[in-house]
Each structure stands twice: as structure tokens, then as C-alpha cells.
Amino acid sequence: MTGTAQTTVVRLAAPLLAWPQPSRYRFRYSCQLPTRSALRGLLAAAAGYGRATSSTWLDHRELVVRADDPGRNLRDFHTISPPDLHHYRWLSPRDQRAVTTVASAAGKPRGSAVVTERFYREGATYLLLIADDDARVAKLLSAPHWAIYAGRKGCPLTFPLLLGRYGGTPEQAAAAVPSACGQGPRTVALFQPPAELEATGPQQLYDRPGPDGDHPQDRWTAHTVPQQLHDWFAVAAWLAQR
């Protein structure tokens, strides 16, 4: 491969993954494809950044995601611990007595649990292809500062995680890196205007939160048909030979 561009290839797979999208009330939905803000948070956790720590260098990295197996939608039933009854002080004493209560471990009365529904992607596998000429991302992911997970803490990633590096751009890697998820075309998400892949879009997604609410984020979609290898360790070996 000509040129000096280098792409780090990361496998994102887990029994359950969640790529949260704007949700309200009792329902917490998941996108089918990872959002840029979710990927940025994953990399920031690997670097050990806190929520208030600046990580602007991540904003300027070219990102491409290939959905080798988008998985299936799974709906899970959850309950959220109820608040102490003093949070209901805006109610009249009569109405407070009418609220269904349960006893906490300390014996204090609490309101009844809140029922919610959360959605996940089940059995999904994605490739994160990130421009990494200085190998900074590869170093972070080889020894993450904090545990990294796919959207929610209950979604730890499986191995292999860091597959290797490819000598080319993320778009070139999306077309060239083999897959171990069977035959067929793959959906590719690009978070910057496409330079090489034939893509549709842009589609505006409400992705990154801002001071006035969610800011729309452009995303283009393309398709590619990678060659097949028998497992992801073979894909890692293929990358090591490049």
C-alpha cells in the first residue's frame, strides 16, 4: 500500500452492545450503528480522561465503522431504584400517604420502583477503523486506562479487540480488511465526507449533546464486500503481514 496513512483496526463485539440515541421517559433506545460520540467516549476511557477533560485530538481523527454483523434488536425489562419519599415533598400529605412505598435496606420508606425498557444490539460485531499515523490510539487500546465497553457498563467487549494496523486510509481499510462474519455486503458508516467509497448521504443524526440540546451530526453510508477468513485471529495475522 502506497502512502504514509496508517489505520488502526479495532473489533467491537459483545453479547450485548448499546449505542444510545436520544430517548425520553421510560424508553432507552439503541442505534443500529455506533455513533461518533459513543466511539469518542470509548477512546477517551482508554486514555483515562474524565468527563471534564479535554480530548479535542480525538475530534480530528478520521473514523469509519464497518458493520460486519449488525446483530438483532433486543428489548430488556429494567426497574430503577425508587427515590426517597422526601423527593415527593411537592405532594400534599394525603397524596404522599397514597404513594406506593417499599422499605429500603435502612428501613426508610421509598417510592415504588420505576419500570423502564432498554434496547440493545444482540450478537453484533463492528470494525472501528481510525486514522492513527502516530499509533497513539493503538497504544491506548493495547493497555486501556479504564475498562472499555460498548455503550453501557454491562456491555464489556470481547477479544480480540485490537486487530492491528493497516497501511492506508480508514476508507481503504473498510474495503480491504477481511471479515470473519460470513459472506455478503457490509454497511460502512463514515463520519466525514467520503473521499473514495461511493456513499449516500449525508444523513443528519442527533448525536453529540451541546448547550442547547443535541447537535446534528452528519453521517454518510456506503457498502463494501470484504474477503472472508475463518476467524478474527486470522484477520489479525493478515494485518500483521501487511
Steps between C-alpha positions, in 0.01 A plus 500: 500500500640835396497812709567566864146476636454246777173363634448320830246217471288429808237229540196601704299191595307384804196286587314829554592845370321832531552812294265737681295751309286786634225344712233622733306371796510125563649395166873488422563415137815383321620593152582220258841656426740662749483878533810717485446622856481139628825414324664817628395409856642150459838639391496765775447225759797309359708817542382547859324832439235622739173649378635855533838425340566648158563240232474714189768295322238226469263734315740533208555129442338352192262224609332229295281218637425179311206292621618143441201369693242760613341246734140502609291738705440387858259661745582461868279567799653713779397653827666809643544541873229730634587838657455578869158637579640843587533547124119500494473802730309688232213258565241566768529286817193307388651427160833400655319240709335371184833442321594132490811456712761236568753483781866563423781300660521773765128470568410836348186522288561537130276543200417204281758395239490661158452255213710566187582328173850504352598389152825330395664350194543128560795310350631789292853547366645826364839610377618843612754636252674811628772714343803447723821607329672556837374165645358688800165323489664159457710560811197607702296195403787258562487598871180698577506718812138414583285208398332576169156382400245542226265775610409374848708358783316170472636457145870404530677432171630158403841404359674556269460877536802659329548313171796697366591779260434542131715703261235727351209728584201382705289494183757280326512276807119466499519352151815292544506350852350147498202396710423190706121547504399317183428606144317807380520879480585710803352836595768765555437818700721803431507797737670729249434563129600189303809527282509157336201283585176556312272622776147629548417790724566692697244399759463722804499320833453657840821375647711731712341696788552875510395796713172534312421133475618243248705620203438329166794294375543413133557137409544344157427134420679275253525126435792266440549125458817386684675169453437228758732336752407227747541702824609839633842375609562417134399858413754624756766280341405638155553854628833409660629387158418834335 
